């Protein structure tokens, strides 16, 4: 029984580790696009 719970914990940790770079990428992309929009409004 404890073995199954351990496996679930490991899976959860792995999915969290995988989701962090994904969210970071989305966050950076959002910043990047807003910077582009800002510079476009400056130079137009």
N, C-alpha and C positions, 0 to 999 in steps of 0.2 A: 504494500500500500504506500509506504513512504517513498518507494522508488518511483512510482507514478507521479506523485506530487513533486518530487525532485525534477523529473523530466519536464513537467509543466512549467516549473520555475525557470529552468534553463531555456525552454522555448520562449517564454515571455521576455527573458533578458535578451535573447537573440533578436526577437522582433523589435524590441525597444532600440537596440543598437542599430538595427537596420533602418528604423524610422527616423532616427536623429539626423543622419546626413540628408535624407529626403526632405525633411522639414527645413533644414538649413539651406538646401538648394532652392526651395520655394521662396524662402525668406530673402535670400540674396537676389533671386530673380525679380522679386517685387521691388527691392531697393534699386536694382539696376534699371528697371523699366521706369520707375518714378524719376530717377536721375536723368534718364534720357528725355522724358517728357519735360522736365524742368529746363534742361539745357536747350531743348527745341524752342520753348517759350521765350528763353532769353535771347537766342540768336535770330529768331524770326522777325 
